Amino acid sequence: MDTIWQPDLLDTAGPKYKAVMQAIRDKIASQSLMSGDKLPPVRDLAWKLGITPGTVARAYTLLTDDGTLVAEVGRGTFVATPDSKAPLWADIPLEVDSTTHNSEAETWQVNLFSPHLPEVGQATLIRTLLAEVAADPPSGMMHYPTRAGARPAREAAVKWLENAPLGSITEGDIQLAHGGQNAILLILQALLRGRRPAVLVEELAYPGFRRAAELLRADVVPVAMDDEGVIPEALEAAIRAHDAQIFCTSPEVHNPTLAFTPEHRRAALIEVVRRHDVQILEDDCYRLGAAQAASYRMLAPERSWYISSISKSVTPALRLGIAVAPRGQAATLRRTAEYSFFGLATPMTDLAARLLVHPELRGMMDRAKNEISAYVRCAVNVLGGYDLKWSKDVPFLWLRLPEGWRAGAFVQAAEAQGVRIRAAEEYACRDARAPHAVRFAVNAGVSLQSFEAAILRLRNLLDNPPESIGV
């Protein structure tokens, strides 16, 4: 095979990676390369041709995407056989919007920043309910929002949360918000006191905690974690060292690592916050399946604030969030919302009152969850040979990069291949160290084939690192 790869093959005008691609295609056409033949490793071929490994890796990736080659984890890159050929992704229009909620959309560019739900009937249901509200709005169209007017929506929210292990709650405990992020901000506004209060977060945490705290001029203090979540001793040390008033956490589905905090660890953390009179904010927006443990709202109802939203289970377009106050503190949360924006728009609360209890909605959510599980399985099948954390009921995955990789460089390389993902640094505080890992979400707004092709490009990068990253 050494005689096939000669530097003079690249003595042509145009990009070198295209010349490599054409040389491989020519050798396959002339049967100098046969189905199943293994190609040289990226670095070996780059050295023989006098070009960078990144150039060869790009050629291999594009030929893998169009079905000419096949990459196998731990084995290398091969000429595709008739059974292994993939669809010709090069023939797919690049201008298709990958954020569309059309599960049939084919696209090369795939955005895996945030989860995108499949459309399984919820859009039609929402349009129908909006038409009903517009035709006969229960709250009218000429009045300010009122607490009494939004009561049916809060009652519907109680019904919506019936499968969450929250203990006893009533509509009076609930405040509706403009999405989960707005619910976080409302809770911090209701609680924080003093000139420089401190908000405690997991050392890798949902960036929205940090952004809401910074808007309120609070210090954000990261707390060390292990595989079960925040370490109780580290939490106590952070509380003693700062004017800590609230601890923000995602114990069911930790964002971004998918870690789960078991009930015995939650109990230990509750002992710490009770000793120092610190509040707890629990973010439960990412869980699609059943909860694995009792919530903090059930275990410590006197100090635990709970938030959820419909963004990851129905649609993010409506911006409907739900905040549940601790016992005896609902009035504080209500005043904060009323002083901030009076309340949600009355057409939105009228819609929520119908949508959250609609008899067809749970079935739609189950179908969407099943589709998301199919995308997760696809990603696991492709990347299962790497250090990957996943759950069939969670719409994102966490990938620890092999030794030698750097998250920022990997993210840039992925974007050059049409795949947008997030580096671990986005979940760490400014001065904290982040692991060499990335988070990528399920985008069920593109076809499963387009999603799989994007994940294959990520695997090809892992298998054949460009020179700028190196191992």
C-alpha positions in Angstrom: 0.0 0.0 0.0 3.0 2.4 0.5 3.2 2.8 -3.3 -0.3 4.2 -3.4 0.5 7.2 -1.2 3.0 9.5 -3.0 3.4 13.2 -2.4 3.1 14.0 -6.1 -0.5 12.9 -5.9 -1.1 16.2 -4.1 0.5 18.4 -6.7 -2.8 19.9 -7.7 -4.5 23.3 -7.2 -7.0 23.6 -4.4 -7.3 22.4 -0.8 -5.0 19.5 0.1 -7.8 17.6 1.9 -9.8 17.5 -1.3 -6.8 16.1 -3.2 -6.5 13.3 -0.5 -10.2 12.5 -0.9 -9.9 12.3 -4.7 -6.8 10.1 -4.5 -8.6 7.7 -2.2 -11.7 7.7 -4.5 -9.5 7.1 -7.5 -7.7 4.1 -5.9 -11.0 2.6 -4.9 -12.3 3.1 -8.5 -9.2 1.4 -9.9 -9.5 -1.4 -7.3 -6.1 -0.5 -5.9 -8.1 -0.2 -2.7 -10.7 -2.9 -2.1 -13.7 -3.1 0.2 -12.5 -3.8 3.7 -9.0 -2.6 3.2 -7.5 -0.6 6.1 -6.2 2.9 5.4 -3.0 4.1 7.0 -3.3 5.9 10.4 -3.8 9.6 10.1 -0.3 10.5 11.3 1.5 7.9 9.2 -0.2 9.1 6.0 0.3 12.8 6.9 4.0 12.1 7.3 4.3 10.3 4.0 2.5 13.0 2.1 4.2 15.9 3.9 0.9 17.5 5.1 -0.6 18.0 8.6 -2.6 15.2 10.3 -5.6 17.6 10.5 -5.7 17.7 6.7 -5.8 13.9 6.5 -8.3 13.6 9.4 -10.6 16.0 7.5 -10.4 14.0 4.4 -11.1 10.7 6.3 -14.1 12.4 8.1 -15.7 13.6 5.0 -15.3 10.3 3.2 -16.7 8.5 6.3 -19.7 10.9 6.3 -20.4 10.1 2.6 -20.2 6.4 3.1 -16.9 5.8 1.2 -15.0 4.9 4.4 -16.0 3.4 7.7 -14.3 4.3 11.1 -14.3 1.6 13.8 -13.4 2.4 17.4 -10.0 1.0 18.3 -9.4 -0.6 14.9 -9.0 2.3 12.4 -10.5 3.5 9.1 -11.5 1.1 6.3 -12.9 1.2 2.8 -16.6 0.6 3.2 -18.3 -2.6 2.1 -21.7 -2.5 0.4 -23.4 -3.4 3.7 -21.7 -0.6 5.7 -22.1 2.3 3.4 -23.9 5.2 4.9 -26.2 7.7 3.2 -24.5 10.2 1.0 -24.5 13.1 3.4 -22.6 15.3 1.0 -25.7 15.3 -1.1 -27.8 16.7 1.7 -28.6 20.5 1.5 -26.5 22.4 4.0 -28.9 25.2 4.4 -31.5 23.1 6.3 -32.0 24.6 9.8 -30.9 22.1 12.3 -33.0 23.7 15.1 -36.3 22.9 13.3 -38.7 20.7 15.2 -39.1 18.3 12.2 -37.8 14.9 12.9 -37.5 14.2 9.1 -35.1 17.2 8.6 -31.8 16.1 7.0 -28.8 18.4 7.6 -25.0 18.3 7.8 -24.8 21.1 10.4 -26.1 19.8 13.7 -26.4 21.9 16.9 -26.0 19.8 20.0 -25.7 22.8 22.4 -29.2 22.4 24.0 -31.8 19.6 23.8 -34.4 19.9 21.0 -37.6 17.9 21.4 -39.2 15.9 18.7 -42.6 17.2 17.6 -45.0 14.3 18.4 -48.3 16.2 18.4 -47.8 18.8 21.1 -47.5 21.7 18.6 -50.9 20.8 17.1 -52.4 20.5 20.6 -51.0 23.9 21.6 -52.3 25.6 18.5 -55.8 24.1 19.2 -55.7 25.3 22.8 -54.5 28.7 21.8 -57.4 29.0 19.4 -59.8 28.1 22.2 -58.3 30.6 24.6 -58.4 33.3 21.9 -62.0 32.6 21.1 -63.2 32.7 24.7 -60.4 33.8 27.2 -61.5 32.9 30.7 -59.4 35.8 32.1 -60.6 38.3 29.6 -58.3 40.5 27.5 -58.5 43.9 29.3 -57.3 43.2 32.8 -54.0 43.0 34.7 -53.0 39.5 35.7 -54.2 38.6 39.2 -53.4 35.9 41.7 -57.0 34.7 41.6 -57.1 34.7 37.8 -54.1 32.4 37.6 -55.4 29.9 40.2 -56.6 27.4 37.6 -53.1 27.4 36.1 -51.5 26.8 39.5 -53.9 24.0 40.2 -53.0 22.5 36.8 -49.3 22.8 37.8 -50.0 20.8 41.0 -51.5 18.1 38.8 -48.5 18.3 36.5 -46.2 17.7 39.4 -48.1 14.8 40.9 -45.4 12.3 40.0 -42.6 14.3 41.6 -41.8 13.2 45.2 -42.5 16.7 46.7 -44.6 15.8 49.7 -47.8 17.7 50.2 -48.2 20.8 48.1 -51.1 23.1 47.1 -51.6 25.7 44.5 -50.8 28.3 47.1 -47.2 27.0 47.2 -46.7 27.5 43.5 -45.5 30.5 41.6 -45.6 30.4 37.8 -42.6 31.9 36.0 -41.2 32.7 32.5 -39.3 29.4 32.3 -37.0 27.6 34.7 -34.3 30.3 34.5 -36.7 33.0 35.6 -37.9 30.8 38.5 -34.2 30.6 39.7 -33.9 34.3 39.5 -37.2 34.9 41.4 -36.1 32.6 44.2 -32.7 34.3 44.6 -34.4 37.7 44.6 -36.8 36.5 47.3 -34.0 35.2 49.5 -30.7 37.1 49.2 -29.9 39.7 51.7 -26.9 41.9 52.4 -24.2 43.6 50.3 -22.3 40.5 49.2 -24.4 37.4 49.8 -22.9 34.1 48.6 -24.6 31.5 46.5 -23.2 28.0 46.7 -23.2 25.8 43.6 -21.7 22.4 42.6 -18.2 22.8 41.2 -19.6 21.9 37.8 -23.1 23.4 37.6 -25.8 24.7 35.3 -24.5 28.1 34.2 -28.0 29.7 34.9 -27.3 29.5 38.7 -24.2 31.6 38.2 -25.8 34.1 35.9 -28.8 34.7 38.1 -26.5 35.2 41.1 -24.3 37.6 39.3 -27.3 39.7 38.2 -28.0 40.1 41.9 -24.4 41.0 42.7 -23.9 37.8 44.7 -20.7 35.9 45.0 -20.8 32.4 43.5 -18.9 29.8 45.4 -18.2 26.4 43.9 -18.3 23.3 46.2 -16.3 20.2 45.6 -18.1 17.1 44.4 -17.6 13.3 44.1 -19.6 10.7 42.2 -22.6 11.2 44.5 -22.7 15.0 44.3 -21.5 17.7 46.7 -19.4 16.5 49.5 -20.9 17.4 52.9 -17.6 18.4 54.5 -16.9 20.7 51.6 -20.3 22.3 51.8 -19.8 23.0 55.5 -16.4 24.5 54.9 -17.8 26.8 52.1 -20.7 27.9 54.4 -18.3 28.8 57.2 -16.0 30.7 54.8 -18.7 32.8 53.2 -22.0 34.5 53.9 -23.8 31.6 52.3 -27.5 31.9 52.1 -28.6 29.3 49.6 -27.2 26.1 48.0 -28.2 25.5 44.4 -28.2 21.9 43.2 -29.5 19.4 40.6 -29.6 16.1 42.5 -31.7 14.0 40.2 -30.0 14.8 36.9 -26.8 16.7 37.5 -26.1 19.1 34.6 -23.7 18.5 32.9 -22.3 15.2 34.3 -25.6 13.2 34.8 -24.5 12.4 38.4 -27.3 11.3 40.8 -27.3 12.3 44.5 -28.7 9.3 46.5 -31.0 9.9 49.5 -28.3 9.1 52.1 -26.1 11.9 50.7 -29.0 14.3 50.5 -29.7 13.6 54.2 -26.1 14.4 55.1 -26.3 17.7 53.2 -29.5 18.6 54.8 -27.9 18.2 58.3 -25.2 20.7 57.2 -27.6 23.4 55.9 -29.9 23.0 58.9 -27.0 23.7 61.2 -26.2 26.9 59.4 -29.7 27.9 58.4 -29.0 27.8 54.6 -31.7 27.4 52.1 -31.7 24.8 49.2 -32.7 25.4 45.6 -33.4 22.2 43.7 -33.4 22.3 39.9 -35.4 19.4 38.4 -35.9 20.6 34.9 -34.0 17.8 33.0 -35.6 14.7 34.4 -37.8 12.9 31.9 -38.3 9.6 33.7 -39.3 8.7 37.3 -37.5 10.3 40.2 -35.0 8.0 42.0 -35.2 9.6 45.4 -37.3 11.9 47.5 -36.8 15.6 46.7 -35.3 18.1 49.1 -38.8 19.7 49.2 -40.0 16.4 50.8 -36.9 15.8 53.0 -36.5 19.4 54.3 -39.8 21.1 53.5 -39.0 24.1 55.7 -36.1 25.3 53.6 -36.2 23.7 50.1 -37.3 25.5 46.9 -38.1 23.4 43.9 -38.2 24.4 40.2 -39.4 22.6 37.1 -40.5 23.6 33.6 -42.0 22.2 30.5 -39.0 23.2 28.3 -37.4 19.7 28.2 -40.6 17.7 28.2 -43.2 19.6 26.1 -41.7 22.7 24.4 -39.3 25.5 25.4 -41.2 28.0 23.3 -43.9 28.8 25.9 -41.4 29.7 28.6 -43.5 28.2 31.4 -41.7 27.5 34.6 -42.9 26.3 38.0 -41.4 27.3 41.4 -42.5 25.6 44.6 -41.8 27.5 47.8 -40.9 25.9 51.2 -43.7 25.7 53.8 -44.5 29.2 55.0 -42.6 31.1 52.4 -45.1 31.2 49.5 -46.0 34.8 50.2 -42.4 35.9 49.9 -42.1 34.3 46.5 -45.5 35.6 45.4 -44.5 39.2 46.3 -41.3 38.9 44.4 -43.1 37.9 41.2 -45.8 40.5 41.6 -43.2 43.3 42.2 -41.2 42.0 39.2 -43.8 41.5 36.5 -47.3 41.4 38.1 -47.7 37.8 36.9 -47.7 35.8 33.6 -49.8 37.2 30.8 -53.4 36.0 31.2 -53.5 34.2 27.8 -50.5 32.2 29.0 -52.1 31.2 32.3 -55.4 30.3 30.5 -53.4 28.1 28.2 -51.4 26.5 31.0 -54.6 25.7 32.8 -55.8 23.6 29.8 -52.4 22.3 28.6 -51.0 20.9 31.8 -54.0 18.7 32.5 -54.9 17.8 28.9 -55.6 14.0 28.7 -53.4 13.6 25.6 -50.4 15.4 26.9 -48.9 12.6 29.0 -49.0 10.2 26.0 -47.2 12.8 23.9 -44.6 13.2 26.5 -44.0 9.5 26.6 -43.7 9.3 22.8 -41.2 12.2 22.9 -39.2 10.5 25.7 -39.1 7.3 23.6 -37.8 9.2 20.6 -35.1 10.9 22.7 -34.1 7.4 24.1 -33.6 6.3 20.5 -31.2 9.2 19.9 -29.3 8.4 23.1 -29.0 4.8 22.1 -27.6 5.9 18.8 -24.9 8.1 20.5 -24.0 5.3 22.9 -23.6 2.8 20.1 -21.2 5.1 18.3 -19.2 6.4 21.3 -19.6 3.6 23.8 -15.9 2.8 23.6 -15.1 6.1 25.2 -15.7 7.4 28.8 -19.3 8.3 28.2 -22.1 9.0 30.8 -25.7 8.7 29.7 -29.2 7.8 30.6 -32.0 6.9 28.3 -34.3 9.4 30.1 -31.9 12.4 29.9 -31.5 14.5 26.7 -27.8 15.1 26.9 -24.6 13.1 27.4 -21.2 13.7 29.1 -18.0 12.7 27.4 -14.6 12.7 29.2 -12.0 13.1 26.5 -9.1 10.7 26.2 -5.7 11.7 27.8 -4.1 14.4 25.8 -7.2 16.1 24.5 -8.2 19.6 25.5 -11.9 20.4 25.7 -11.7 23.8 24.0 -9.7 22.5 21.1 -12.1 19.5 20.7 -15.1 21.8 20.6 -13.5 23.9 17.9 -12.6 20.8 15.9 -16.1 19.6 16.2 -17.6 22.9 15.1 -15.3 22.7 12.0 -17.0 19.4 11.3 -20.5 20.9 11.6 -21.2 19.8 15.1 -21.7 22.3 18.0 -21.1 21.0 21.5 -20.2 22.5 24.9 -16.9 22.3 26.8 -16.8 21.6 30.5 -15.4 25.1 31.1 -18.9 26.5 30.5 -20.1 24.8 33.7 -17.3 25.9 35.9 -16.8 29.1 37.8 -14.3 31.5 36.2 -11.3 30.7 38.3 -12.0 27.0 38.7 -10.4 24.1 36.9 -12.6 22.1 34.6 -12.1 18.5 33.4 -11.2 17.7 29.8 -14.8 16.8 29.0 -17.7 18.0 26.8 -21.5 17.9 27.0 -23.6 17.3 23.9 -27.4 17.3 23.8 -29.9 15.3 21.9 -31.2 17.3 18.9 -34.4 15.4 17.9 -35.3 18.3 15.6 -33.1 16.6 12.9 -33.4 13.1 11.6 -31.9 10.3 13.5 -29.6 9.7 10.4 -28.3 13.3 10.6 -27.8 13.0 14.3 -25.9 9.7 13.9 -23.7 11.2 11.2 -22.8 14.1 13.5 -21.9 11.6 16.3 -19.8 9.6 13.8 -17.9 12.8 13.0 -17.2 13.3 16.7 -15.9 9.7 17.0 -13.7 10.2 14.0 -12.2 13.2 15.7 -11.6 11.1 18.8 -10.1 8.3 16.7 -7.9 10.6 14.6 -6.9 13.7 16.5 -5.7 16.6 14.5 -2.1 17.8 15.0 -3.2 20.9 16.9 -4.8 18.7 19.6 -2.5 15.7 19.6 -2.2 12.9 22.0 
